[in-house]
Amino acid sequence: MNRLAFKMKLHPGQEAEYKRRHDELWPELKALLKEAGIADYSIFLEPDTNDLFGVLKVEHPGRMDDLHLHPVMKQWWAYMKDIMDTNPDNSPVSIPLKEVFYLE
């Protein structure tokens, strides 16, 4: 199982809204992520900087390559663009993080 981590940026004052939207994650988005092999997915907030840190496990990272083409993913990004930093296609600005330590 591969672990992937990334960083995103939440707009100031949007912490509660971000959590609310994820607490109400669309069932079709959850199913799409599971179908791509994503498991054990967490997002953490650093409240002083509004940095979001995502960590997930995926059996085959290549299975995630086409997620950006799926209509449900595009709808989610459009839904989230008002509360976080995004790219022109509405995808979140996401910076991959390099693993430097892991204790199993």
Secondary structure, DSSP 8 states (H G I E B T S, - for coil): -EEEEEEEEB-TT-HHHHHHHHHT--HHHHHHHHHTTEEEEEEEEETTTTEEEEEEEES-GGGGTTGGGSHHHHHHHHHHTTTB-B-TTS-B--EEE-------
